[in-house]
Amino acid sequence: MAQRFEVIEEPDVPEPKPRIDPDVILLQLRMLAQRTAIAVADLYSLLTVASVFCLALLIIPHDPSSYQLAGLAGYALFVVAINVIVRRK
């Protein structure tokens, strides 16, 4: 006697969706906001120092006078002072 095998198909069961915890999402958004604030503060310092560098590149190659060099030094000290004040907060 020959045995007969029958294929039984299982019903399609959808996979359970992972539950998203709102507290985790809020924590991640808070961390992202803090990192953005730090990056903006660093960008501010970078832009101010770059402005001093660009101004020096404009003045120095063209035989600067002593007034121009003194003004450039004063501006550089001003930028350093502003960056120190921003860093202390």
N, CA, C and O of each residue as an XYZ file, in Angstrom:
356
protein
N       0.812     -1.151      0.000
C       0.000      0.000      0.000
C       0.881      1.248      0.000
O       1.802      1.356      0.809
N       0.614      2.149     -0.862
C       1.408      3.370     -0.997
C       0.910      4.427     -0.020
O      -0.290      4.654      0.133
N       1.869      5.058      0.628
C       1.505      6.122      1.556
C       1.385      7.434      0.788
O       2.175      7.721     -0.112
N       0.406      8.203      1.154
C       0.201      9.496      0.502
C       0.493     10.592      1.533
O      -0.013     10.573      2.655
N       1.321     11.537      1.114
C       1.653     12.677      1.978
C       0.848     13.882      1.524
O       0.678     14.132      0.331
N       0.368     14.608      2.494
C      -0.450     15.772      2.187
C       0.268     17.019      2.733
O       0.724     17.024      3.876
N       0.364     18.081      1.902
C       1.008     19.323      2.306
C      -0.035     20.210      2.954
O      -1.066     20.520      2.356
N       0.241     20.614      4.178
C      -0.675     21.499      4.905
C      -0.011     22.867      4.977
O       1.078     23.010      5.533
N      -0.664     23.856      4.420
C      -0.121     25.210      4.438
C      -0.580     25.926      5.706
O      -1.740     25.834      6.109
N       0.356     26.641      6.322
C       0.030     27.403      7.524
C      -0.553     28.744      7.110
O      -0.169     29.294      6.078
N      -1.454     29.262      7.883
C      -2.020     30.574      7.540
C      -0.966     31.669      7.708
O      -0.068     31.560      8.543
N      -1.091     32.736      6.891
C      -0.155     33.856      6.974
C      -0.420     34.645      8.250
O      -1.489     35.229      8.430
N       0.566     34.649      9.118
C       0.462     35.368     10.380
C       1.392     36.573     10.277
O       2.596     36.399     10.088
N       0.864     37.783     10.396
C       1.745     38.954     10.314
C       2.684     39.006     11.519
O       2.333     38.624     12.636
N       3.902     39.498     11.238
C       4.875     39.621     12.333
C       4.440     40.755     13.252
O       3.940     41.779     12.785
N       4.626     40.581     14.530
C       4.218     41.653     15.455
C       5.102     42.886     15.261
O       6.319     42.767     15.114
N       4.494     44.049     15.263
C       5.241     45.298     15.116
C       5.869     45.648     16.462
O       5.244     45.484     17.510
N       7.110     46.133     16.423
C       7.735     46.506     17.696
C       7.045     47.730     18.283
O       6.673     48.658     17.564
N       6.885     47.715     19.564
C       6.232     48.826     20.253
C       7.248     49.946     20.454
O       8.350     49.714     20.951
N       6.874     51.145     20.069
C       7.761     52.292     20.201
C       7.411     53.026     21.488
O       6.280     53.470     21.687
N       8.396     53.138     22.340
C       8.189     53.790     23.628
C       8.362     55.302     23.465
O       9.427     55.744     23.033
N       7.362     56.098     23.794
C       7.479     57.554     23.623
C       8.569     58.180     24.485
O       9.143     59.202     24.107
N       8.859     57.585     25.633
C       9.905     58.129     26.499
C      11.276     58.017     25.827
O      12.109     58.915     25.956
N      11.504     56.923     25.117
C      12.776     56.738     24.425
C      12.911     57.760     23.306
O      13.991     58.314     23.099
N      11.831     58.014     22.587
C      11.871     58.991     21.506
C      12.148     60.388     22.060
O      12.952     61.127     21.492
N      11.494     60.755     23.156
C      11.732     62.067     23.763
C      13.165     62.201     24.270
O      13.763     63.270     24.154
N      13.710     61.144     24.822
C      15.091     61.167     25.292
C      16.054     61.368     24.128
O      17.006     62.141     24.238
N      15.816     60.683     23.019
C      16.684     60.825     21.852
C      16.572     62.213     21.245
O      17.577     62.770     20.805
N      15.372     62.786     21.211
C      15.206     64.144     20.702
C      15.909     65.166     21.592
O      16.489     66.133     21.099
N      15.855     64.948     22.898
C      16.539     65.843     23.825
C      18.053     65.775     23.618
O      18.728     66.804     23.633
N      18.583     64.574     23.426
C      20.018     64.416     23.179
C      20.417     65.083     21.861
O      21.477     65.703     21.778
N      19.585     64.960     20.842
C      19.864     65.589     19.558
C      19.878     67.108     19.688
O      20.723     67.770     19.085
N      18.961     67.664     20.462
C      18.923     69.109     20.666
C      20.173     69.589     21.405
O      20.716     70.645     21.082
N      20.625     68.831     22.379
C      21.827     69.220     23.118
C      23.064     69.173     22.221
O      23.916     70.059     22.282
N      23.155     68.139     21.394
C      24.297     68.049     20.478
C      24.273     69.171     19.455
O      25.325     69.682     19.069
N      23.092     69.558     19.016
C      22.973     70.662     18.063
C      23.417     71.964     18.701
O      24.103     72.761     18.060
N      23.042     72.194     19.944
C      23.455     73.413     20.644
C      24.977     73.468     20.799
O      25.575     74.533     20.648
N      25.594     72.348     21.092
C      27.058     72.302     21.221
C      27.714     72.571     19.874
O      28.712     73.288     19.798
N      27.155     71.999     18.817
C      27.719     72.201     17.481
C      27.596     73.661     17.041
O      28.509     74.192     16.410
N      26.486     74.309     17.364
C      26.309     75.719     17.000
C      27.309     76.589     17.757
O      27.858     77.532     17.188
N      27.550     76.288     19.018
C      28.529     77.051     19.794
C      29.930     76.877     19.208
O      30.690     77.841     19.121
N      30.271     75.658     18.809
C      31.574     75.427     18.192
C      31.661     76.112     16.829
O      32.722     76.612     16.455
N      30.569     76.140     16.094
C      30.550     76.796     14.798
C      30.750     78.297     14.958
O      31.437     78.915     14.145
N      30.167     78.890     15.983
C      30.353     80.315     16.255
C      31.829     80.626     16.483
O      32.356     81.586     15.920
N      32.487     79.831     17.294
C      33.910     80.055     17.565
C      34.735     79.898     16.286
O      35.657     80.673     16.030
N      34.396     78.903     15.505
C      35.125     78.675     14.260
C      34.954     79.851     13.297
O      35.918     80.275     12.660
N      33.743     80.375     13.188
C      33.498     81.498     12.271
C      34.214     82.762     12.720
O      34.725     83.506     11.882
N      34.264     83.020     14.012
C      34.953     84.223     14.483
C      36.461     84.121     14.256
O      37.093     85.097     13.854
N      37.032     82.966     14.507
C      38.466     82.792     14.273
C      38.765     82.835     12.769
O      39.800     83.361     12.359
N      37.870     82.287     11.955
C      38.060     82.341     10.502
C      37.986     83.775      9.987
O      38.670     84.119      9.023
N      37.162     84.619     10.619
C      37.096     86.019     10.195
C      38.421     86.736     10.462
O      38.856     87.554      9.653
N      39.057     86.433     11.585
C      40.375     87.016     11.875
C      41.393     86.541     10.847
O      42.204     87.328     10.357
N      41.348     85.259     10.523
C      42.299     84.696      9.557
C      42.110     85.333      8.181
O      43.086     85.707      7.531
N      40.854     85.459      7.736
C      40.593     86.058      6.419
C      41.013     87.523      6.389
O      41.573     87.982      5.394
N      40.754     88.256      7.453
C      41.168     89.653      7.515
C      42.687     89.774      7.479
O      43.221     90.683      6.843
N      43.380     88.875      8.151
C      44.844     88.891      8.117
C      45.354     88.579      6.716
O      46.337     89.172      6.269
N      44.694     87.652      6.015
C      45.112     87.339      4.648
C      44.864     88.511      3.692
O      45.567     88.653      2.692
N      43.884     89.336      3.992
C      43.632     90.509      3.158
C      44.628     91.637      3.435
O      45.004     92.365      2.517
N      45.055     91.788      4.675
C      45.900     92.931      5.055
C      47.384     92.652      4.849
O      48.083     93.475      4.257
N      47.872     91.534      5.313
C      49.314     91.292      5.409
C      50.036     91.258      4.049
O      51.125     91.826      3.963
N      49.513     90.640      2.993
C      50.297     90.588      1.746
C      50.486     91.941      1.058
O      51.320     92.045      0.158
N      49.748     92.971      1.445
C      49.798     94.249      0.733
C      50.554     95.328      1.514
O      50.102     96.472      1.575
N      51.672     94.987      2.097
C      52.519     95.937      2.832
C      51.706     96.758      3.833
O      51.448     97.938      3.595
N      51.301     96.150      4.945
C      50.417     96.836      5.893
C      51.131     97.941      6.667
O      52.337     97.882      6.908
N      50.360     98.933      7.041
C      50.899     99.993      7.893
C      50.817     99.527      9.353
O      50.218     98.497      9.662
N      51.430    100.307     10.227
C      51.410     99.932     11.638
C      49.996    100.054     12.206
O      49.634     99.317     13.123
N      49.195    100.976     11.668
C      47.810    101.117     12.125
C      46.969     99.898     11.735
O      46.123     99.437     12.501
N      47.215     99.400     10.552
C      46.470     98.210     10.113
C      46.830     96.999     10.972
O      45.953     96.230     11.365
N      48.117     96.832     11.261
C      48.539     95.707     12.106
C      48.007     95.849     13.532
O      47.614     94.861     14.152
N      47.996     97.071     14.047
C      47.457     97.292     15.395
C      45.954     97.026     15.411
O      45.437     96.447     16.366
N      45.258     97.442     14.367
C      43.824     97.170     14.274
C      43.538     95.685     14.167
O      42.595     95.186     14.782
N      44.339     94.980     13.394
C      44.178     93.532     13.265
C      44.437     92.833     14.606
O      43.709     91.913     14.980
N      45.468     93.270     15.319
C      45.757     92.683     16.631
C      44.625     92.981     17.614
O      44.250     92.116     18.406
N      44.083     94.188     17.569
C      42.963     94.531     18.448
C      41.729     93.699     18.141
O      41.036     93.237     19.048
N      41.464     93.512     16.855
C      40.319     92.688     16.468
C      40.526     91.237     16.906
O      39.591     90.592     17.381
N      41.743     90.726     16.748
C      42.031     89.347     17.161
C      41.853     89.183     18.669
O      41.310     88.175     19.120
N      42.300     90.153     19.442
C      42.121     90.079     20.898
C      40.640     90.167     21.268
O      40.185     89.486     22.187
N      39.889     91.011     20.549
C      38.451     91.111     20.776
C      37.770     89.769     20.512
O      36.916     89.341     21.288
N      38.142     89.113     19.428
C      37.543     87.812     19.092
C      37.909     86.769     20.147
O      37.067     85.958     20.531
N      39.137     86.783     20.611
C      39.540     85.842     21.661
C      38.735     86.099     22.934
O      38.291     85.157     23.590
N      38.549     87.369     23.281
C      37.787     87.695     24.489
C      36.332     87.249     24.355
O      35.764     86.709     25.304
N      35.727     87.466     23.198
C      34.347     87.034     22.969
C      34.243     85.511     23.065
O      33.295     84.990     23.652
N      35.202     84.805     22.498
C      35.163     83.333     22.555
C      35.334     82.824     23.984
O      34.723     81.823     24.357
N      36.145     83.491     24.777
C      36.305     83.097     26.182
C      34.997     83.315     26.932
O      34.589     82.479     27.737
N      34.343     84.440     26.665
C      33.062     84.714     27.336
C      32.014     83.686     26.945
O      31.262     83.215     27.798
N      31.955     83.332     25.667
C      30.980     82.342     25.203
C      31.266     80.981     25.812
O      30.331     80.259     26.159
N      32.525     80.614     25.952
C      32.885     79.303     26.504
C      32.562     79.188     27.990
O      32.287     78.091     28.477
N      32.592     80.305     28.718
C      32.344     80.250     30.165
C      30.883     79.997     30.488
O      30.582     79.486     31.566
N      29.970     80.335     29.598
C      28.535     80.163     29.887
C      28.140     78.750     29.883
O      26.971     78.435     30.108
